């Protein structure tokens, strides 16, 4: 038998008080009975009944668990890599409070929706870096998301090839290490045109590897200026740079891989649709094991104690017989 809690100081105090008061009571009744030359055996019926009630309530308080119920526990999940564009244009504020801040907020919602899955984070602009390897620690993932800003990567244009290649390699490394996982997902999040040359070829490798690629465009057709520390970003002619959402490359990549394109703009937010789409992908069995489950059976002892307490209240005995 397993107990939810052990006997502590409080329980020992109550036991001592119960025994002490009843010893005093018994001695008092016995002394009176001897003086009156009467019998007092009936007192022990009540003592036994109340001791039994006290013991049952104490057992219920300690939370007894027993039984060898075996239950199979299965861990099912997906491997999801997020590739986040951190080019300077992600500081544009046509999506409030900014494109990047909106992405960070939605990433936390996505992480909450897939808390049982492994998630990783790749940041990129013209180059790509693994910010957070695949992990099932949601708190750690959220911490990496919170620290995202455009100063983390060199800003020399946007290239989708490096982050896609990096995500593909990392997912293949997991499989080579013996962690075979068919439910693999890459989510590419950006606001701009792809200036790279390898994106399409990498996308074909992703499609051949059975990996799901979804793209998420962030921004508006109207666009906005790009806020910097000293004001707004300027072009060579000292005019304010206006950045607009260019979804063509994102839609093309989604089409090549058989994935889907989603968008966050001034009037529409497809993140819920993205979550539902990923949720429909069947997860792979990561681990299966059997565990013994012993249920807390305190209510049996509590119910019996209450029944005996009612019997004690509704019945009476002559303590002394003269």
C-alpha positions as CSV (number, residue, x, y, z in Angstrom):
1,X,0.0,0.0,0.0
2,X,1.2,3.5,-0.9
3,X,0.4,6.5,1.3
4,X,-0.2,10.1,0.0
5,X,1.3,11.5,3.1
6,X,3.0,10.1,6.2
7,X,2.2,10.5,9.9
8,X,3.4,13.9,11.0
9,X,3.4,16.0,14.2
10,X,-0.2,17.1,13.8
11,X,-1.4,13.5,13.4
12,X,0.6,12.3,16.5
13,X,-0.9,15.2,18.6
14,X,-4.4,14.1,17.7
15,X,-3.7,10.5,18.4
16,X,-2.1,11.4,21.8
17,X,-5.1,13.6,22.7
18,X,-7.6,10.9,21.7
19,X,-5.8,8.2,23.8
20,X,-5.3,10.6,26.7
21,X,-8.9,11.8,27.0
22,X,-10.3,8.3,26.6
23,X,-7.9,6.8,29.2
24,X,-9.0,9.5,31.6
25,X,-12.7,8.8,30.8
26,X,-12.3,5.1,31.2
27,X,-10.5,5.4,34.5
28,X,-13.2,7.8,35.8
29,X,-16.0,5.4,34.9
30,X,-14.2,2.4,36.4
31,X,-13.6,4.3,39.6
32,X,-17.2,5.3,39.9
33,X,-18.4,1.7,39.0
34,X,-16.2,0.2,41.8
35,X,-17.6,2.6,44.3
36,X,-21.1,1.7,43.3
37,X,-20.3,-2.0,42.9
38,X,-21.8,-2.0,39.4
39,X,-20.7,-3.3,36.0
40,X,-19.1,-1.1,33.4
41,X,-18.4,-3.5,30.5
42,X,-20.7,-1.5,28.1
43,X,-18.3,1.4,28.1
44,X,-15.9,-0.7,26.0
45,X,-18.4,-1.0,23.2
46,X,-18.5,2.7,22.7
47,X,-14.7,3.0,23.1
48,X,-14.1,0.4,20.4
49,X,-16.7,2.0,18.1
50,X,-15.2,5.5,18.5
51,X,-11.6,4.2,18.2
52,X,-12.6,2.5,14.9
53,X,-14.1,5.7,13.6
54,X,-11.0,7.7,14.6
55,X,-8.7,5.2,13.0
56,X,-10.7,5.1,9.7
57,X,-10.7,8.9,9.5
58,X,-7.0,9.0,10.2
59,X,-6.4,6.4,7.4
60,X,-8.5,8.4,5.0
61,X,-6.5,11.6,5.8
62,X,-3.2,9.8,5.0
63,X,-4.5,8.9,1.5
64,X,-4.1,5.1,1.1
65,X,-3.4,3.9,-2.5
66,X,-3.5,0.3,-3.5
67,X,-4.0,-1.8,-6.6
68,X,-1.7,-2.8,-9.5
69,X,-3.4,-1.1,-12.4
70,X,-1.1,-1.1,-15.5
71,X,-1.6,1.7,-18.0
72,X,0.2,2.2,-21.3
73,X,1.6,5.7,-21.8
74,X,2.4,6.8,-25.4
75,X,4.4,9.8,-26.3
76,X,3.3,11.0,-29.8
77,X,4.6,14.1,-31.5
78,X,6.2,16.0,-34.4
79,X,9.5,17.7,-35.1
80,X,8.9,21.4,-36.0
81,X,11.5,23.9,-37.1
82,X,10.6,27.6,-37.4
83,X,12.8,29.7,-39.8
84,X,12.3,33.3,-38.8
85,X,13.4,36.2,-41.1
86,X,15.3,38.8,-39.1
87,X,16.1,41.2,-41.9
88,X,15.7,44.9,-41.1
89,X,12.3,45.1,-42.9
90,X,10.8,43.0,-40.0
91,X,11.0,46.2,-38.0
92,X,8.3,47.7,-40.2
93,X,5.1,48.7,-38.3
94,X,2.4,48.1,-40.9
95,X,1.6,45.2,-38.6
96,X,1.3,46.5,-35.1
97,X,3.4,46.9,-33.0
98,X,5.8,45.6,-35.6
99,X,6.1,42.7,-38.0
100,X,8.7,40.9,-35.8
101,X,6.9,41.6,-32.5
102,X,3.7,40.2,-34.0
103,X,5.6,37.1,-35.1
104,X,7.0,36.6,-31.7
105,X,3.6,36.8,-30.1
106,X,2.1,34.3,-32.6
107,X,5.1,32.0,-32.1
108,X,4.2,31.7,-28.4
109,X,0.6,30.8,-29.4
110,X,1.8,28.1,-31.8
111,X,4.2,26.8,-29.1
112,X,1.3,26.5,-26.7
113,X,-0.7,24.6,-29.3
114,X,2.1,22.0,-29.8
115,X,3.5,21.7,-26.3
116,X,3.9,18.0,-26.7
117,X,6.0,18.3,-29.9
118,X,9.7,19.1,-30.4
119,X,10.4,22.6,-31.7
120,X,13.5,24.3,-33.0
121,X,14.3,27.9,-34.1
122,X,16.5,29.1,-37.0
123,X,17.1,32.8,-37.7
124,X,18.2,34.2,-41.0
125,X,18.6,37.1,-43.3
126,X,21.3,36.6,-45.9
127,X,22.8,33.9,-43.6
128,X,21.1,31.4,-41.3
129,X,21.9,30.3,-37.7
130,X,20.4,27.7,-35.4
131,X,19.1,29.8,-32.5
132,X,17.4,26.9,-30.7
133,X,17.9,23.2,-31.6
134,X,14.9,20.8,-31.4
135,X,13.6,20.7,-27.8
136,X,10.5,19.6,-26.0
137,X,11.2,22.2,-23.3
138,X,8.5,24.8,-24.1
139,X,9.9,27.3,-21.6
140,X,13.3,27.2,-23.2
141,X,11.8,27.6,-26.7
142,X,9.7,30.6,-25.5
143,X,12.8,32.2,-24.0
144,X,14.7,32.0,-27.3
145,X,11.6,33.5,-29.1
146,X,11.5,36.4,-26.6
147,X,15.1,37.4,-27.3
148,X,14.7,37.7,-31.1
149,X,15.6,41.0,-32.7
150,X,17.0,42.1,-36.1
151,X,20.5,42.7,-34.8
152,X,21.1,39.0,-34.3
153,X,22.0,38.4,-38.0
154,X,23.8,40.3,-40.8
155,X,21.4,42.4,-42.8
156,X,22.5,42.1,-46.5
157,X,19.3,40.9,-48.1
158,X,17.0,37.9,-47.7
159,X,17.9,34.4,-48.8
160,X,15.5,31.5,-48.1
161,X,18.1,28.9,-49.1
162,X,20.3,28.8,-46.0
163,X,17.5,28.5,-43.4
164,X,15.7,25.8,-45.4
165,X,19.0,23.9,-45.9
166,X,19.8,24.2,-42.2
167,X,16.4,23.0,-41.1
168,X,16.6,20.1,-43.6
169,X,20.0,19.0,-42.3
170,X,19.0,19.2,-38.7
171,X,15.9,17.1,-39.3
172,X,18.0,14.5,-41.2
173,X,20.6,14.5,-38.4
174,X,17.8,13.6,-35.9
175,X,16.9,10.6,-38.1
176,X,20.5,9.5,-38.6
177,X,20.9,9.6,-34.8
178,X,18.2,6.9,-34.5
179,X,15.4,9.3,-33.7
180,X,13.3,8.3,-36.8
181,X,10.5,10.8,-37.1
182,X,8.3,10.9,-40.2
183,X,6.2,13.8,-39.0
184,X,8.6,16.6,-39.8
185,X,7.5,20.2,-40.4
186,X,9.3,23.4,-41.5
187,X,7.6,26.8,-41.1
188,X,9.2,29.6,-43.0
189,X,8.2,33.1,-41.8
190,X,9.2,36.2,-43.8
191,X,8.0,39.4,-45.3
192,X,10.1,39.7,-48.4
193,X,11.3,38.6,-51.7
194,X,13.9,35.8,-51.9
195,X,17.2,36.9,-53.4
196,X,18.9,33.5,-53.2
197,X,19.6,31.0,-55.9
198,X,19.3,27.7,-54.1
199,X,15.8,28.0,-52.5
200,X,14.0,26.0,-55.2
201,X,16.5,23.2,-55.2
202,X,16.4,22.9,-51.4
203,X,12.6,23.0,-51.5
204,X,12.6,20.0,-53.9
205,X,14.9,18.1,-51.4
206,X,12.5,18.9,-48.6
207,X,9.6,17.6,-50.7
208,X,11.5,14.4,-51.6
209,X,12.3,13.9,-47.9
210,X,8.6,13.8,-47.0
211,X,8.9,17.0,-44.9
212,X,6.0,19.4,-44.8
213,X,6.9,23.0,-45.6
214,X,4.5,25.8,-44.7
215,X,5.2,29.5,-45.4
216,X,3.8,32.5,-43.5
217,X,4.0,36.0,-45.0
218,X,3.9,39.0,-42.6
219,X,3.1,42.5,-43.8
220,X,0.8,44.5,-46.0
221,X,0.6,45.5,-49.7
222,X,0.6,49.2,-48.6
223,X,3.8,48.6,-46.5
224,X,5.5,51.0,-44.2
225,X,8.7,52.7,-43.3
226,X,11.4,50.8,-41.4
227,X,12.1,52.2,-38.0
228,X,15.8,52.4,-36.8
229,X,17.5,53.7,-33.7
230,X,18.0,57.1,-35.3
231,X,14.7,57.4,-37.2
232,X,13.8,55.6,-40.4
233,X,15.9,53.7,-42.9
234,X,17.0,55.7,-46.0
235,X,18.0,54.7,-49.5
236,X,21.1,56.0,-51.3
237,X,19.1,59.1,-52.3
238,X,18.3,59.8,-48.6
239,X,14.6,58.9,-49.2
240,X,12.7,56.8,-46.6
241,X,12.6,53.2,-47.5
242,X,9.1,51.7,-47.7
243,X,8.9,47.9,-47.4
244,X,5.9,45.9,-48.7
245,X,5.0,42.3,-48.3
246,X,6.2,40.3,-51.3
247,X,4.5,36.9,-51.0
248,X,5.5,35.5,-54.5
249,X,8.5,33.5,-53.3
250,X,6.8,32.2,-50.2
251,X,3.8,31.0,-52.3
252,X,6.1,29.4,-54.8
253,X,8.0,27.5,-52.2
254,X,4.8,26.2,-50.6
255,X,3.6,25.1,-54.0
256,X,6.9,23.2,-54.8
257,X,6.7,21.2,-51.6
258,X,2.9,20.6,-51.6
259,X,2.6,22.8,-48.6
260,X,0.4,25.9,-48.0
261,X,0.9,29.6,-47.8
262,X,-0.5,31.6,-44.9
263,X,-0.5,35.3,-44.2
264,X,-0.7,38.0,-41.5
265,X,-1.8,41.3,-42.9
266,X,-3.8,44.4,-41.7
267,X,-7.2,42.5,-42.0
268,X,-6.4,38.9,-41.8
269,X,-4.5,36.5,-39.5
270,X,-4.0,32.9,-40.7
271,X,-2.2,31.6,-37.7
272,X,-5.2,29.7,-36.4
273,X,-5.5,28.1,-39.9
274,X,-1.8,27.2,-39.7
275,X,-2.2,25.6,-36.3
276,X,-5.2,23.6,-37.5
277,X,-3.3,22.4,-40.6
278,X,-0.2,21.3,-38.6
279,X,-2.5,19.7,-36.1
280,X,-4.0,17.5,-38.8
281,X,-0.6,16.0,-39.5
282,X,-0.5,12.7,-37.6
283,X,2.3,12.6,-35.1
284,X,4.8,9.7,-34.8
285,X,5.0,7.4,-31.8
286,X,8.1,8.5,-29.9
287,X,8.0,6.2,-26.9
288,X,5.6,3.7,-25.4
289,X,5.9,2.3,-21.9
290,X,3.7,0.7,-19.2
291,X,3.4,2.2,-15.8
292,X,1.7,0.9,-12.6
293,X,-1.1,3.2,-11.4
294,X,-2.3,3.0,-7.9
295,X,-5.4,5.0,-7.2
296,X,-6.1,6.8,-3.9
297,X,-8.9,4.9,-2.1
298,X,-9.4,7.3,0.8
299,X,-13.1,7.6,0.1
300,X,-13.7,4.0,1.2
301,X,-12.3,4.6,4.6
302,X,-14.0,8.0,4.9
303,X,-17.4,6.6,4.0
304,X,-17.1,3.7,6.4
305,X,-16.0,6.1,9.2
306,X,-19.0,8.3,8.6
307,X,-21.4,5.4,8.7
308,X,-19.9,4.1,12.0
309,X,-20.1,7.7,13.3
310,X,-23.8,7.8,12.6
311,X,-24.3,4.4,14.3
312,X,-22.5,5.8,17.3
313,X,-24.8,8.9,17.4
314,X,-28.0,6.9,16.9
315,X,-27.3,4.2,19.5
316,X,-26.9,4.5,23.2
317,X,-25.7,2.1,26.0
318,X,-25.9,2.3,29.8
319,X,-22.4,2.9,30.9
320,X,-23.1,1.8,34.5
321,X,-25.5,-0.9,35.5
322,X,-26.7,-0.8,39.2
